[in-house]
Amino acid sequence: MFLDESGVNLSLSHKTHAWGPKGQRIPYKVTYGNHENFSLLPAMNVDGYLAVNIYKGGVNAATFEQFVMDEVIPKCSPFPGPNSVLIMDNAAIHHQQVN
């Protein structure tokens, strides 16, 4: 099972440059605003998504741990069964002492 986090902000999709025919002005409206940041926490395997949570703002170690404990671990099985190995990157929010 693979775990990772991703961030989304709607203002990131606004283009600031465009190409067009030489000598012609391209009508393009650039709008910027204060769009909120969202964080996605997906857990997936080769068959698809097993758990996905969307959070407003950023994700910290406590939020990540809660997602793993409440959403991911219940969908795991003992090794060597399906979903028995968790694979994730070495992000700072993954480093927390768990009691």
Buried (B, 14 or more C-beta within 10 A) or exposed (E): BBBBBEEEEEEEEEEEEEEEEEEEEEEEEEEEEEEEBBBBBBBBBEEEEBBEBEBEEEBEBEBBBEBBEEBBEEEBEEEEEEBEEEEBEEEEBBEEEEE
